[in-house]
Amino acid sequence: MAFSPDEAQRYLYVMNGRNEQVHVLDHQSGEILSTFGRPGHQAGNFTHGHTIAVDSVGNMYVAETATGRRVQKFRPVN
């Protein structure tokens, strides 16, 4: 799990390894605002999604274990 880089940490990002999806939650309410990803080996899909991190400019990194063995980078879209 990771928080958005803004001072208020408005968003919480959670990797759901069971469904191979990333959930974007409102940090205050816990409401799921957005979900992306699905099982698979293509870009944007996840295989054993495990760790999630966000850098200071909002890029998100999702690491996969087992057969995935990669890190995918997602850029914020305004």
CYANA upper distance limits for C-alpha pairs under 8 A (distance plus 0.5 A):
  1 MET  CA     12 LEU  CA      7.55
  1 MET  CA     13 TYR  CA      5.98
  1 MET  CA     14 VAL  CA      5.02
  1 MET  CA     15 MET  CA      6.91
  1 MET  CA     51 THR  CA      7.67
  1 MET  CA     52 ILE  CA      6.22
  1 MET  CA     53 ALA  CA      7.61
  2 ALA  CA     12 LEU  CA      6.32
  2 ALA  CA     13 TYR  CA      5.63
  2 ALA  CA     14 VAL  CA      7.21
  2 ALA  CA     52 ILE  CA      6.76
  2 ALA  CA     53 ALA  CA      5.96
  2 ALA  CA     54 VAL  CA      6.84
  3 PHE  CA      9 GLN  CA      6.20
  3 PHE  CA     10 ARG  CA      8.04
  3 PHE  CA     11 TYR  CA      6.27
  3 PHE  CA     12 LEU  CA      5.05
  3 PHE  CA     13 TYR  CA      6.54
  3 PHE  CA     54 VAL  CA      7.53
  4 SER  CA      9 GLN  CA      5.51
  4 SER  CA     10 ARG  CA      6.82
  4 SER  CA     11 TYR  CA      5.66
  4 SER  CA     12 LEU  CA      6.81
  4 SER  CA     13 TYR  CA      8.03
  4 SER  CA     54 VAL  CA      7.17
  4 SER  CA     58 GLY  CA      7.08
  5 PRO  CA      9 GLN  CA      6.55
  5 PRO  CA     54 VAL  CA      7.59
  5 PRO  CA     55 ASP  CA      7.38
  5 PRO  CA     56 SER  CA      5.90
  5 PRO  CA     57 VAL  CA      7.29
  5 PRO  CA     58 GLY  CA      6.53
  6 ASP  CA     10 ARG  CA      7.44
  9 GLN  CA     27 HIS  CA      7.54
 10 ARG  CA     26 ASP  CA      6.69
 10 ARG  CA     27 HIS  CA      5.83
 10 ARG  CA     28 GLN  CA      7.78
 11 TYR  CA     24 VAL  CA      7.03
 11 TYR  CA     25 LEU  CA      6.11
 11 TYR  CA     26 ASP  CA      5.47
 11 TYR  CA     27 HIS  CA      5.47
 12 LEU  CA     24 VAL  CA      6.37
 12 LEU  CA     25 LEU  CA      5.56
 12 LEU  CA     26 ASP  CA      6.79
 12 LEU  CA     27 HIS  CA      5.86
 13 TYR  CA     22 VAL  CA      7.27
 13 TYR  CA     23 HIS  CA      6.29
 13 TYR  CA     24 VAL  CA      5.31
 13 TYR  CA     25 LEU  CA      6.83
 13 TYR  CA     52 ILE  CA      8.04
 14 VAL  CA     22 VAL  CA      6.11
 14 VAL  CA     23 HIS  CA      5.71
 14 VAL  CA     24 VAL  CA      7.13
 14 VAL  CA     25 LEU  CA      8.33
 14 VAL  CA     52 ILE  CA      7.70
 15 MET  CA     20 GLU  CA      7.78
 15 MET  CA     21 GLN  CA      6.55
 15 MET  CA     22 VAL  CA      5.07
 15 MET  CA     23 HIS  CA      6.97
 15 MET  CA     49 GLY  CA      7.18
 15 MET  CA     50 HIS  CA      7.12
 15 MET  CA     51 THR  CA      7.42
 15 MET  CA     52 ILE  CA      6.92
 15 MET  CA     62 VAL  CA      8.42
 16 ASN  CA     20 GLU  CA      6.09
 16 ASN  CA     21 GLN  CA      5.70
 16 ASN  CA     22 VAL  CA      6.42
 16 ASN  CA     23 HIS  CA      7.70
 16 ASN  CA     49 GLY  CA      7.86
 17 GLY  CA     21 GLN  CA      7.26
 17 GLY  CA     48 HIS  CA      6.42
 17 GLY  CA     49 GLY  CA      5.56
 17 GLY  CA     50 HIS  CA      6.63
 18 ARG  CA     48 HIS  CA      8.46
 19 ASN  CA     38 ARG  CA      7.35
 19 ASN  CA     39 PRO  CA      7.60
 20 GLU  CA     37 GLY  CA      6.80
 20 GLU  CA     38 ARG  CA      5.67
 20 GLU  CA     39 PRO  CA      5.81
 20 GLU  CA     45 ASN  CA      7.95
 20 GLU  CA     46 PHE  CA      5.91
 20 GLU  CA     47 THR  CA      7.23
 20 GLU  CA     48 HIS  CA      7.32
 20 GLU  CA     49 GLY  CA      6.46
 21 GLN  CA     35 THR  CA      7.02
 21 GLN  CA     36 PHE  CA      6.03
 21 GLN  CA     37 GLY  CA      5.05
 21 GLN  CA     38 ARG  CA      6.09
 21 GLN  CA     39 PRO  CA      8.33
 21 GLN  CA     46 PHE  CA      7.83
 21 GLN  CA     49 GLY  CA      8.42
 22 VAL  CA     35 THR  CA      6.08
 22 VAL  CA     36 PHE  CA      5.94
 22 VAL  CA     37 GLY  CA      6.80
 23 HIS  CA     32 ILE  CA      6.96
 23 HIS  CA     33 LEU  CA      8.06
 23 HIS  CA     34 SER  CA      6.40
 23 HIS  CA     35 THR  CA      4.99
 23 HIS  CA     36 PHE  CA      7.29
 24 VAL  CA     32 ILE  CA      6.31
 24 VAL  CA     33 LEU  CA      6.06
 24 VAL  CA     34 SER  CA      5.56
 24 VAL  CA     35 THR  CA      6.62
 25 LEU  CA     29 SER  CA      8.50
 25 LEU  CA     30 GLY  CA      6.04
 25 LEU  CA     31 GLU  CA      5.86
 25 LEU  CA     32 ILE  CA      4.83
 25 LEU  CA     33 LEU  CA      5.85
 25 LEU  CA     34 SER  CA      7.62
 26 ASP  CA     30 GLY  CA      5.64
 26 ASP  CA     31 GLU  CA      5.90
 26 ASP  CA     32 ILE  CA      7.05
 26 ASP  CA     33 LEU  CA      7.10
 27 HIS  CA     31 GLU  CA      8.40
 37 GLY  CA     44 GLY  CA      6.23
 37 GLY  CA     45 ASN  CA      5.56
 37 GLY  CA     46 PHE  CA      7.08
 38 ARG  CA     44 GLY  CA      8.16
 38 ARG  CA     45 ASN  CA      5.52
 38 ARG  CA     46 PHE  CA      6.56
 39 PRO  CA     45 ASN  CA      5.97
 39 PRO  CA     46 PHE  CA      5.56
 39 PRO  CA     47 THR  CA      6.34
 40 GLY  CA     45 ASN  CA      5.39
 40 GLY  CA     46 PHE  CA      5.88
 40 GLY  CA     47 THR  CA      6.26
 41 HIS  CA     45 ASN  CA      6.30
 41 HIS  CA     46 PHE  CA      6.74
 41 HIS  CA     47 THR  CA      6.85
 41 HIS  CA     68 GLY  CA      7.64
 42 GLN  CA     46 PHE  CA      8.23
 43 ALA  CA     72 GLN  CA      8.17
 44 GLY  CA     72 GLN  CA      8.11
 46 PHE  CA     64 GLU  CA      7.50
 46 PHE  CA     68 GLY  CA      7.72
 47 THR  CA     64 GLU  CA      6.67
 47 THR  CA     65 THR  CA      7.87
 47 THR  CA     66 ALA  CA      8.31
 47 THR  CA     67 THR  CA      7.24
 47 THR  CA     68 GLY  CA      5.38
 48 HIS  CA     64 GLU  CA      5.78
 48 HIS  CA     65 THR  CA      5.92
 48 HIS  CA     66 ALA  CA      6.94
 48 HIS  CA     67 THR  CA      7.87
 48 HIS  CA     68 GLY  CA      6.76
 49 GLY  CA     62 VAL  CA      7.37
 49 GLY  CA     63 ALA  CA      6.49
 49 GLY  CA     64 GLU  CA      4.81
 49 GLY  CA     65 THR  CA      7.02
 49 GLY  CA     68 GLY  CA      8.25
 50 HIS  CA     62 VAL  CA      7.73
 50 HIS  CA     63 ALA  CA      6.24
 50 HIS  CA     64 GLU  CA      5.80
 50 HIS  CA     65 THR  CA      6.94
 51 THR  CA     62 VAL  CA      6.23
 51 THR  CA     63 ALA  CA      5.58
 51 THR  CA     64 GLU  CA      7.52
 52 ILE  CA     60 MET  CA      7.60
 52 ILE  CA     61 TYR  CA      6.11
 52 ILE  CA     62 VAL  CA      5.06
 52 ILE  CA     63 ALA  CA      6.88
 53 ALA  CA     60 MET  CA      6.26
 53 ALA  CA     61 TYR  CA      5.68
 53 ALA  CA     62 VAL  CA      7.16
 54 VAL  CA     58 GLY  CA      6.24
 54 VAL  CA     59 ASN  CA      6.03
 54 VAL  CA     60 MET  CA      4.96
 54 VAL  CA     61 TYR  CA      6.70
 55 ASP  CA     59 ASN  CA      6.01
 55 ASP  CA     60 MET  CA      7.20
 58 GLY  CA     75 ARG  CA      7.42
 58 GLY  CA     76 PRO  CA      6.50
 59 ASN  CA     73 LYS  CA      7.22
 59 ASN  CA     74 PHE  CA      6.18
 59 ASN  CA     75 ARG  CA      5.19
 59 ASN  CA     76 PRO  CA      6.55
 60 MET  CA     73 LYS  CA      6.14
 60 MET  CA     74 PHE  CA      5.51
 60 MET  CA     75 ARG  CA      6.94
 60 MET  CA     76 PRO  CA      8.30
 61 TYR  CA     71 VAL  CA      6.86
 61 TYR  CA     72 GLN  CA      6.06
 61 TYR  CA     73 LYS  CA      5.10
 61 TYR  CA     74 PHE  CA      6.89
 62 VAL  CA     71 VAL  CA      5.93
 62 VAL  CA     72 GLN  CA      5.76
 62 VAL  CA     73 LYS  CA      7.13
 63 ALA  CA     69 ARG  CA      7.83
 63 ALA  CA     70 ARG  CA      6.32
 63 ALA  CA     71 VAL  CA      4.75
 63 ALA  CA     72 GLN  CA      6.99
 64 GLU  CA     68 GLY  CA      5.59
 64 GLU  CA     69 ARG  CA      5.67
 64 GLU  CA     70 ARG  CA      5.96
 64 GLU  CA     71 VAL  CA      6.80
 65 THR  CA     69 ARG  CA      5.39
 65 THR  CA     70 ARG  CA      7.87
